[in-house]
Amino acid sequence: MNFRLATKDDFDIVMQLVKDVFSDVGPDTHEIYLKSYMKALESDNVEQFLLIVDDEIIGHVTLTLYHSFYDKGNIMWIDDIAMRPDKRRQGYGSKIIEYCLEYADKHQVVEVFLGAKRDNIPAQKLYDKFFPKNEDFIYIKKLQEHGL
């Protein structure tokens, strides 16, 4: 098992992982996801990692770093966690989170954010193992469907 940075050539595999996880992905959103994926690859503060097991890509995660004046350090968002359906509930999700936290430590991150949809109970149970429950709120207002 290892992790490596995603490349443009990995898009079709990553797209399949995303389709298996997120219900809003369909043929009409393929081009939008491709543009977004490529934009993330070109970004200086975004890293996309793939989880490789037995020479097969089975998982994906996106990490976004930025500096917070208020928090006096780097902040990291963990996003787009996707796992092949036949590899779920085998500890690989924990491995992805552990990798992300190690990455955060190496980059002097002072705070990590991670979210799950209200109805995604398996993800919430996984995240509960690594992140303390808190009473903070994150407010989200969607301004448009996509910004590309």
N, C-alpha and C positions, 0 to 999 in steps of 0.2 A: 504494500500500500504506500502510495506517495501522492504528493500534490505537485502540480506544475501550473505555470501561468497559461491561461487560455490564449489562443491565437485566432486570427481570422478564419483559418482553416477548420476550426472546431465549431463554427457556428451551427451547422446542421445538427450535430450531436447535442449541443447546448439547447438548441431550440426544441428538440424532442424531449429533453429533460424538463424544460419549462412547460411544454404542453401537457406533460403528465402531471404537473403540479397545479398549474393555474388555469382556472376554467375559462378565462376571458381570452385565451389564445386560440386563434383560428386562422384560416387561410387569408382572411382579409387583414390580419394584423402582421403577417409574416414580414412584409417590407418595412413596416414601422419598427419591428423588433430587430431586424437586420441593421437598420440605420442606428438604432440606439446601441446595439452591441458594438458596432464599429466605433461609434463616438466614445463609448466607455474605454475601448482598447487604446484609443488615442489620448485619453485624458491622463494628466500627470498625477491626479489624486485618486484614481480608481484602479483597482486591481481585480481581475477575475481569475479565480483559481479553479482547477479541475481536480477531482479526487479520482485517482487511478488505482484499480485493483485488478490484478492478473491481466495487465496490459489493456484493460477496458476502462473507458471513462464512465463512472457511475454516479458522479455528483458534481455540483457546481455551486460556487458562492461568489458574490461580489462584495468587495470591501471598498468603502469610500472614506478617505481621511480628509479632515480639514482642521484648521487651527481655531480655537475659541479664545478670544480675549478674556471673556468672563471666567471660563474654567481654567485659564492659564496653561493651556496645553493642547495637544492633539486630541481630537474626537474621532471616533470611527463608527460608521454605520455598517452593520452586517445586513446584507440584502440578497434577494434572489437565491436563497438556498433551495436547491432542487436535487432530488435523489431518484435514481431509477426505481420504479415500483418494486421490482423483484429483489432489491437490495435494502429496502426499508426494514426497520425493526431488527437490525443486525449490528447495531452499534456504530454504523458509519456516520450517522447524524452527529453523534457525540464527537467523533473524530474531526468532523468539519468544525464544530464549535471550538474544540481544543486547539486546532490549528489557527483559527481566527484569533483566539486569545493569546497564543504565542506570538503571532504576527503583531498584535497590539502591543505586547510587552516590548518587542524589538523596536517598535516605532514610538516608544515613549508616550503611548496613548493614556490619557487620564480618565477617559470615560468612553464606554461602548454602548451603542444603541442597537436594539434589535426588536423587531415587532412581529406579530402574528395576527392574522385575521381572527376575529372573535370566534368563528366556527371551526378554526383549525386546532382542535384539541390535541392531536398528536404532537404538533409543533410546540404548543404551549407546554406540554408535559416535558418535552426535551429541554426547552429553554429554562424551565423551572429548576433543572438540575444544575445549571451554571449561573443563573442570574437571580439575585434576591428579589422577592416581591417588593414592590414599592408603591407608594401612593401618588407618585408623580403622574402627571398626565402629559400626553403628547397630542396636540391638536393638529388635525390634518384637514385642509380644505383643498379639494381638487379644483384647479382653475381651468384646466382643459384636459382633454383626453390624452394628448401627447404633445410634446414641445419640439418636435422635429420638423 
